[in-house]
Amino acid sequence: MSVLILQIIIKQWDKSQRTDAHVQLRANKADHFPLNFPPAFYALNQQCVIDQHGDDIQGNRLKYSLAANDSLLFDRFQISLVNNSLTYLGANSTISPQELENLDNQWLQYNYNWRYSIFESDRYYWLYEEVTLNAIHLKQLDELIFLNTKPAIIYNDISELDAIRKQT
């Protein structure tokens, strides 16, 4: 039975953690892991494995759903369950979707960052985030796929956050 494997690594921080030391600490964290059950779990009638690592300061950070067109909406991505293609949807409607590659027997890594306005304890603050998605479609599950092979393609999204960071 074939399986779609989605591994998401989330690094979150606030404004007080933007020093060079904090940046270096985040950069030293891994961007791929073996699949361990739990925390990894099966979804969509065992057609998909979802494996989340890293921070989830607000809780319930990870969102996914099955769309009517036989595709999986996962974070900022759409994955066709018919032809196993990965499309980056972006963070808002002003960014046009970018069809990336097919996930059959090759894993792709997509990195992006963003920030959110959070209201907590009667105050607003910025929650910054760096996300890595590792994705592959295999004929059978391999828990070590992300350790034993390298990604076929690594995508890096340049967002508004990068522009803001360069100005400060």
C-alpha positions in Angstrom: 0.0 0.0 0.0 1.5 3.4 -1.0 1.8 6.2 1.5 2.2 10.0 1.4 4.6 11.1 4.1 4.5 14.7 5.4 7.0 15.8 8.0 6.7 19.4 9.3 9.3 21.1 11.5 8.2 24.3 13.1 10.5 26.8 14.8 8.7 29.7 16.6 10.0 32.7 18.5 9.1 36.2 19.7 10.9 39.5 19.2 13.1 39.0 22.3 14.6 35.9 20.6 16.0 37.6 17.4 19.6 38.0 18.6 22.5 36.4 16.6 22.7 33.8 19.4 19.1 32.8 19.0 19.3 32.8 15.2 22.3 30.4 15.5 20.5 28.2 18.0 17.6 27.8 15.6 19.9 27.2 12.6 21.5 24.3 14.5 18.2 22.5 14.9 17.6 19.5 12.6 15.4 19.9 9.5 14.6 16.2 9.1 13.9 13.3 11.4 13.1 9.6 11.4 9.4 8.7 11.6 8.5 7.6 15.1 4.9 6.5 16.0 3.9 8.5 18.0 4.2 11.5 17.5 3.8 10.5 13.8 0.3 9.3 12.9 -1.7 7.9 10.0 -4.4 10.1 8.4 -6.8 9.7 5.5 -7.5 6.0 5.9 -3.8 5.3 6.3 -3.0 6.9 3.0 -0.9 9.5 4.7 1.6 9.8 7.6 1.9 13.2 9.3 4.9 13.8 11.5 5.1 17.2 13.4 8.2 18.4 15.2 9.3 21.6 16.9 7.3 24.4 18.4 3.5 24.9 18.7 3.3 27.8 21.1 -0.4 28.5 20.4 -1.4 24.9 20.2 -3.2 23.3 17.2 -0.7 24.9 14.8 -1.0 22.1 12.2 -4.1 22.2 10.0 -5.0 19.8 7.3 -8.2 18.8 5.4 -9.3 16.8 2.4 -10.6 19.0 -0.4 -13.3 18.0 -2.9 -10.9 17.7 -5.8 -9.0 14.7 -4.3 -6.3 16.8 -2.8 -5.0 17.3 0.7 -4.7 20.8 2.1 -1.8 20.8 4.5 -0.5 24.0 6.1 0.3 26.2 3.0 0.4 23.3 0.6 -2.0 21.3 -1.6 -1.1 17.8 -2.4 -2.9 16.0 -5.2 -3.8 12.5 -4.1 -4.3 11.5 -7.8 -0.9 12.4 -9.2 1.1 13.1 -6.0 2.1 16.7 -7.0 2.9 19.3 -4.5 1.7 22.9 -4.8 2.7 25.8 -2.6 -0.4 28.0 -1.9 1.4 30.8 -0.1 0.2 32.6 3.0 -2.5 34.8 1.4 -4.5 35.2 -1.8 -2.0 37.7 -3.3 0.5 35.0 -3.9 -0.3 32.8 -6.9 0.0 29.0 -6.2 3.4 27.5 -7.3 3.2 23.9 -8.6 6.5 22.3 -7.4 7.2 18.7 -8.2 5.9 15.2 -8.1 6.5 13.4 -4.9 6.8 9.9 -6.2 9.9 8.2 -4.8 11.7 11.6 -4.3 11.4 13.8 -1.3 11.2 17.5 -1.5 12.0 20.0 1.2 10.2 23.4 1.3 11.4 26.1 3.8 9.5 29.3 4.5 9.1 31.8 7.3 6.3 34.1 8.5 5.0 36.1 11.4 1.7 36.3 13.2 0.1 39.0 15.3 -0.8 37.3 18.6 -3.1 38.8 21.3 -2.3 37.3 24.7 -2.6 38.7 28.3 -4.2 41.9 27.0 -1.2 42.5 24.7 -0.3 42.1 21.0 3.1 40.7 20.0 4.7 39.1 16.9 5.2 35.4 16.8 7.8 34.6 14.2 8.0 31.2 12.5 10.3 29.2 10.3 8.7 26.1 8.8 10.2 23.1 6.9 8.1 20.6 5.1 9.6 17.3 4.0 7.3 15.4 1.7 7.5 12.1 -0.3 5.1 9.5 -1.7 6.4 5.9 -1.4 5.1 2.5 -2.4 5.7 1.3 1.2 6.6 3.1 4.4 10.2 3.7 5.2 10.7 5.3 8.7 14.2 6.4 7.9 13.6 7.9 4.4 14.5 11.4 5.5 17.7 10.2 7.1 19.0 7.7 4.6 18.5 9.9 1.5 18.9 13.6 0.6 16.1 15.7 -0.8 15.8 15.8 -4.6 15.0 19.5 -4.4 15.2 22.1 -1.7 12.9 25.2 -2.0 13.4 28.3 0.0 10.6 30.8 0.1 11.7 34.5 0.4 8.9 36.2 2.3 8.2 39.6 3.6 9.8 38.5 6.9 13.1 38.2 5.1 12.9 41.7 3.8 12.0 43.0 7.3 14.8 41.1 8.9 17.3 42.6 6.4 16.2 46.1 7.3 16.7 45.7 11.0 
